[in-house]
Structure formats: C-alpha cells, structure tokens
Amino acid sequence: MSTLLEKMLSSGSAKNTAVLSASSFFNVKDTIPTDLPILNVAFSGSVDGGLLPGLTVIAGVSKTFKSMLSLYSMKAYLDKYPDAIALFYDSEFGITPEYIAGFQIDIDRVVHIPITDVEELKFDIVQKLKEIGKKDKVFILIDSLGNLASKKEMDDAEEEKSVGDMSRAKAIKSLFRIITPSLTTKNIPCIVVNHVYMTMEKYARAIVSGGQGVIYSANTIFVITKAQEKEGTEVVGWNFTINIEKSRYVKEKSKLTFKVLYDGFIQKYSSLFDLALEAGFLVKPKVGWYNKVNQETGELSEQSYRKGDLENNAEYFDELMKNETFKEFVENKFKLGSLNTENPVDSEE
C-alpha cells in the first residue's frame, strides 16, 4: 500500500473510510429473501435474492396490494432476525393489529408511530436513526407518503386559507436527503408506500407522487397495476404486476406478475410457470397441455399436465429454483449486469 493511500485512509473526519475493494457498503449486502420468489426477483433480479437495504418505494392506485407487499417484506425481515424490530409510520390507519398478526408478524415487535404531516415524520425518523447502531436490526415501513400533508398545508387549513402549498415537495426532498445515507450505512431497509397520478397525455403514464426527491433517493421504485383473474365470466381474483420504474439492481421497465385469488392468498409460485416455459424447462406440444423437459437428455416427460395442475406444484418449482441453469436464465432476463468497457465500439481496420 502506498504512503499516500495510507494517509488518505487515516486522515479526514469521514467515518467508515476504506479502500473500495474492502468497502462494506458495496461488497456486503444484507439480502432479505421473502416467501414470494417473483418478489425476490423484483427486488434483486434473482430468485435467490430479496429485499436490500436502502429506500424502496411501492406505488400505485388504491387497492393494488401495496401495503400487503410491504408486510410480506416486514415478515421476511423479522423472520430472518429474531431480535429485529419494525418501525411502522402510519398515516392511513388501514393496517390494523389483526391485519399484521394475520401475516404471522409478532405485533409486540412492531413500533406503531402515527403521523400527520411530512415534518413530523422527518423529525421523528431522524431522531430514531440517531439511536440505531450499525449492528441493530431495524425495518422501517411508511404507509403512506402519498397521504401525508405538509405542516404548512395543515396550518393553512386551520386558518381557513385556500392558497396553494408549494412546500410539500421540498419537505419530502429534505426528508429523504437526510435519511438515505443512514439507511445505507446502517443496513436498514425502508419501504415507503406511495400514490401515483396519471398524466394527461394521449397514452397516460403513472407518475409517482411527492416530487423528484423520492425518485432521486430511492434504490427501487415499483408501480403496481392490476387486472382481473377470471374463470369464464366469474372474477376469482387479481393479477398484480410489479412494474420496475427504477432499480439499481433490476432492468428498468421489467414487469413481474403475481396472482391473488379470493379463495386463497398470494400464489407463491406466480410467474415461475411462464419463466420455465420460456427457459425451455416446459414445452407445450399440444394446446392446453404441457410436458416437463429433461435438461440432460432433452426428452419430454411421459405425463402431460394442465397449467392449473402444475403452476402451483411446490415440489416441481422448489426443485426448479435450485437449478443453476434456470437461475442463470432469470438473472440474465432481469438482473442488471456490469458495464462492459472492453471494445465498446468496433474499430475500423
């Protein structure tokens, strides 16, 4: 190690200085796998992956399963770390203790913090982050940012003023500018539930509310949409699509779908059937029937299956998710790769 490098490592006031090759902020990621493989892919690009530290925004219109995905992630974190706690900042009060307990989450490990405006959220979360050490295990959920007014908006309402509020976006930007470094340096996953609004263009687009501060600070932004799941003319559930609006780990504009039926809960192996078919682990030799493919010989299974008989087959998909070829296929399809700086442009001879 050069003398100058040693001086730079030992001088200055910044904490946690290290050679980049040894930096814990890039080389060690605390991955939290959930019970929903396609959600792990959405978070990290891998069926073996999961939720990562930092800011994740889950946005969408009303009743698009945003809070449920947040609780799914909370449960995964608390399951991985028995000594962990969750901070639940609540502005909507739609998630009840019974609702949380329904996810098998111990409500005695969840700190409920009612909030009414952005500034109250900022002041409280900053104080709590100061008390959290790097070895402490904490999960943060804010439900929801979209429902939070600014303090000025609240004060104007009390004074019966109808003037426009230009302070909210600035307050939100300030909030995330302050807390984002702490979330990363202390390995804290923070999920923010948010609203969207539609543009007035010919082909309307969903825009995440709250201004650019949310977009700049987030590692990951999901925009959730939904479509009916039908059997004949009867609606039996919903297909929710995770649209990757922004990600540092997954290819943006990727779409990953999971199914929720009225007579059950989330279909655990949602989307894996279609990925297996695309990857060549299943084939469709005739309409309505599918066969497994032996990856060593290329031979088809003697037994044929209906999609409904196979798409929730735990034995088949648990085994498939251990297959290195399948995992590599999923990562190649969704995960962001490294930039290739070798011969970026073919030179002319």
N, C-alpha and C positions, 0 to 999 in steps of 0.2 A: 504494500500500500504506500502511495507517495506521501511525502511530508505534507504537501498542500491539502490532499484529501483528508488526512488525519486532522489537520487544523480545522477544516470546514465541518467535519463531523463533531468536533468537540467545542466549537465556538458558537456564538449566537444564543438567542433566547428561545427559539422554537423548540418545542418538545418533540420527542419521538423521531429525531433525525437519524437517518440510517442510509447506507448505500442502497440504491434502488433494488438491486438483486436480493437484498435481505429485508426489504420493507414489508412489514406485516399487513399493510393496508392494501397491497396488491397481490401478494403471494399466498396469503391465508384468508380464505373466505368462509365465513360461518354459514354453511348451507343448511336450510331447514326443509327437509322433504315433507310434503303433505301426502295424504292418502289418495289424492286425485292425480294420476300420472300426467294428464294433459295440462294441469295447472303447474306442475313442476316444469314442464316444457315451456310454458308461457313465461315463467319466472326466469329460467336459466338456459333454455334451449336443450335440455336433456331430461330423459325420463328418470335418471338417477339424481337430478338436481333438485332445486326447490327455491324457496324464498331466500333472498340475500339481504345483508344489512343495507341500510340507507332508506331513502324515501321511495315508496311505491304508491301510485295514485290509481284507484279503481273508480272509474267514472261511468256514468250512463244516466238514462232517464229513469223515472220511478219504476220500481219493481223489476229490476234487471239483475237481482241476486248479488248486488254489490256487497251488502253487509254480510251475507252468508259466506262469500268467498273470504272476507276478512276474518270471520270467526273460524272458518276452516284453517286459515293460516295461524290464528292465535292458538288454536288447539294443538297444531303441529309443533309450535314453539314450546308451549308448556309441557307437552309430552316429552320432547327431547331433553328439556332441562327441568327436572323435578323441583329445583329450588328457584325457578324463574317466577316472575310476576308480570302482569299486564297492566298498563295504564290505559284506561278507556275514557277518552274525552268525548262527551256525549252532548250533542246539540239538538238531536231529533227525538230521543227517548222512545225509539221504536224497538230497541233491543232490550227486552226485559230479562231479569234474572232467570226466569223459567226458560226463556229462549236460549240463553247462554248455556244453562245446565243441560238443555237438550242436545248440545254438542259434546256432552261429557266433559265440559270445562268446569273445574272447581271454582265456583264464584268467590270463594274466600281468598283466591289468588289474584283476583281482578280488582283493581282500584278504580272505582267509578268517580269521574270528575265532571259534573255538569258545567257547561259553559254557555255563555250567552252572546259573546262577541269575540272578534278576532284578537283584540288586545288582551282580553282576559286569558285566552288560550296561550298567547305568546308569553305573557309574564309568568304564567304557571309552569309551562313546559320548560322554559329556560331555567327556572329555579330548580325543577326536579332533575334536569340533566346535569346541573352542577353537583347534585348529591350522588349521582350514579357513577360508580367506578368502572374502570375498563373490564374488570372481571365479573361485574354484576350482570345478571341475565334479565333483560327487560324487553318486553314487546309493547309497542305503542300503537293504539288504534284511535283515529279521529273520525267520528261519524256524526255529522259530516261537515266538511268545509263549506260545501255549497249552501248550507242552511245557516251559516254564521253571518250576522251583520257586523259592521264596524261599530266602534263606540260612538263615532260621530252620527251614524245613522240612528242609533238608539237615542242619543241626546236630542237630535232634531225631531224625532217622533214625540218625545216627551214635551218638547217646547212647541209642538204643533207646526213645525216648519216643513215645507214640502220641497225644499231645494234638493238638487241632485247631490249625491255623495261621490266625491272623487277620491276619497281617502282609502277605500276598502282594498283596492288592488295594491296600493303602496304598503298598507299594513300587512297584507298577505306576503308580499315580496320580502318585506323586512323579517317576518316570522321565519320563512324558510332559509333566508340568507344567514340567519343567526344559528338555526338548529342543525342545518345539513352537515356541517363539519363534525359536530359532536356525534351525530348518528353514525357516521362512518368510522371515526376514530374509536368509538366505544362499542362498535359492532352491534348496533341497535336497529332492528327492523321496525320501520314506522309505516303503517298503511293509512292512507288518507282516502276516505270515501268522498266523492265529489259529484257535482252535477254537470250536465252538458247543456248547451243550447245549439239550435240549428241555424245555419247561415241562411240567407235569403237568396242564394244563388239558384239557378235552374236545377242543378243537382245538389241539394242541400247536404252540407257536411256537419258532423257533430264537432263542436268546439268545447274543450274543457274550460269550465268557468274558473274565475279567480285571477285572471291575468297571466302575464308571462312569467311571473315569479314561480308559480307552481311548475310550469313546463321546464324552466331552466334548471330547477333544483332536483327534479325527480330523476332517479335512475330508470324507473319503469313507469309507463302510463298505459293502463288498459282502458279501452272504451268498450263497454259491454252492450251488445244488442241481443234481441231475442226474436224467435219465430215459433209458431205453434208446432207441436208434435201431434199428429193425428193418426187415428186408426179408422179408416173410412172417413166419415164426416165428423166423428167424435174427437174433440180435443182431449188428449190424455196427458199432456204435459207441455214442456217448453224446451226448445234448443237454444242455449245461450252461447253466443260467440264472443270470444275474447279477441278483440282487435288490438294488435300491438301498435299503439300510436307512437310510443317512444320506448327504446330499450338500449341499455349499454351491453346487453348480453344476447338478445334475440333479434333476428332480422325484422326490421320495422315493416308494417303492413301485413305481417303474418296473421292468419286467422285460425283460431283453435276453438273447437266447439265441444261443449259438454251438455248432457241431457239430464233433465229433471222431470220425473213422472209424478203425477198426482198420487199414485198408489205406493210410492216409494220415496227415495231421496235421490241424491246425485248418483247417476250411473257411473260407477267407479272407473270403468274401462272405456269411457266415452272417447271417440275418435280413434282408438287404437285399431279397431277393425279396419277402418278405411286406410290407415297407415300401413297395416300389414298387407292389405291388398295392393297398395301402391308399391310397396317394397318387394313384392313377389313372394311373400310368405303364404299368401292365399291366392287362389285363382277362381275364376267364375266360368267354368266350362259350359254351363247352360243357364238360361235365365232362371233366377231365383235360387240357384244352388251354388255352393262354394266347396272347394276342397283345399285341405292343407297341402303344402309343398314341402317335401323332404329336402332340406338345403344341401345335403351331401350328395344325394343321388338325382335330385330333380323330379323324383316320382311323386305322383299325386296320391293322397290318402284314398283308401278304398271307400271309406264313408264320406258321403256328401252331407252338407249342413245348410240349413236355412240361416239367414243372417241373424234372426231373432234367437236361434238356438246357440249361436256362437259368440255374439258380441259382448255377452256378459259372463263368459266362461272363465272363471278365476284361474283354474288350473292352466288353461292354454295361455292366457295373457301374462300371468305371473312368470311362466317359463319363457315366454317370448321376450319379456323385458330384461331377462338375463342374457339374451343372445347378443353377442358383440356386434354382429352384422346389422341387426335391427337397430341397436342403439346408435351405431355409426350412421345409419340411414337417417334417423330422426335428427341427429345433430347436424348432419350435412344440410338437411332441409331447413332447419330453423335457427341454428346457433350462428352467432356472428363469428367469423373467422379472423385471423390476424391479417393485417395488410401485407401483401407481397410486394416488396420493394425491388425484387430482382427482375431485371428486364421488363419494366412496366410497359414499355413500348418497343416493339420490334424495330431495330435499327436497320436502315437500308444498307446493303452491301455496296 
